[in-house]
């Protein structure tokens, strides 16, 4: 391996960390605006309407990805249906370039 190494840590996001996820979702939504219509609130912000469910419903799991101690991404994971065997799936997620 060449170059500096990075420390990557994936942790389950706490409700207190929800604002961090909201900010990362803004970056995520901005990446998709070229391809999909993204509705913004009157204050110009993007809102992920079901984000709170990741702390309320069983089978939903919010994760933060930290790179060298700083927020660098997120993963919103959901347990699949009985049809899929209950496997987990990535609902939304992204890792952002931090250097």
C-alpha positions in Angstrom: 0.0 0.0 0.0 1.4 3.4 -0.9 0.4 6.8 0.5 -1.0 7.7 3.9 -3.4 5.2 5.5 -6.9 6.3 6.6 -8.7 5.2 9.6 -12.3 4.2 8.7 -14.9 3.6 11.4 -18.5 2.6 11.0 -20.8 3.1 14.0 -24.5 3.0 14.5 -25.8 6.6 14.6 -27.4 7.8 17.8 -30.4 10.1 17.8 -28.1 12.9 19.0 -26.1 12.4 15.7 -29.2 12.7 13.5 -28.2 16.3 12.4 -24.9 14.9 11.1 -26.9 12.4 9.0 -29.2 15.2 7.8 -26.2 17.2 6.6 -24.7 14.2 4.8 -28.0 13.5 3.2 -28.0 17.1 1.8 -24.7 16.2 0.0 -26.1 12.9 -1.2 -29.3 14.6 -2.6 -27.2 17.3 -4.3 -25.3 14.5 -6.2 -28.6 13.2 -7.6 -30.2 16.6 -8.6 -28.7 16.2 -12.1 -30.6 13.0 -12.6 -33.7 13.2 -10.4 -36.1 16.0 -9.4 -35.3 16.7 -5.7 -37.9 18.7 -3.8 -36.5 21.3 -1.5 -38.3 22.9 1.5 -39.1 26.6 1.3 -35.8 27.3 3.3 -33.9 25.6 0.5 -33.0 22.5 2.4 -33.6 18.9 1.4 -35.5 16.7 3.9 -35.4 12.9 3.9 -38.9 12.3 5.1 -38.5 8.9 6.7 -35.1 9.5 8.4 -36.7 9.5 11.9 -38.0 6.0 11.3 -34.4 4.7 11.5 -34.6 5.3 15.3 -38.2 4.3 15.7 -38.8 1.1 13.7 -37.2 -2.3 14.2 -35.3 -3.5 11.2 -34.0 0.0 10.3 -30.4 0.9 11.1 -28.6 4.2 10.6 -24.8 4.2 10.4 -22.2 6.9 10.3 -18.9 6.4 8.6 -16.0 8.4 10.0 -12.8 8.8 8.1 -9.8 9.8 10.3 -12.3 10.9 12.9 -14.4 13.2 10.7 -17.8 12.4 9.2 -17.2 10.9 5.8 -20.4 9.0 4.9 -23.5 7.2 6.0 -25.5 4.0 5.4 -29.2 3.6 5.9 -29.7 -0.2 6.2 -33.1 -2.0 6.3 -34.0 -5.6 6.9 -35.5 -7.1 3.8 -38.9 -8.7 3.5 -39.7 -12.3 4.2 -39.6 -12.9 0.5 -35.9 -12.0 0.4 -35.2 -14.1 3.4 -35.0 -11.2 5.8 -31.5 -10.2 4.5 -30.3 -6.6 5.0 -30.2 -4.1 2.2 -28.7 -0.7 1.8 -31.6 1.8 1.4 -29.3 4.8 0.8 -25.7 5.5 1.5 -22.6 7.3 0.4 -19.0 7.9 1.2 -17.7 11.4 0.4 -14.2 12.5 -0.5 -12.8 14.2 2.5 -9.3 15.4 1.5 
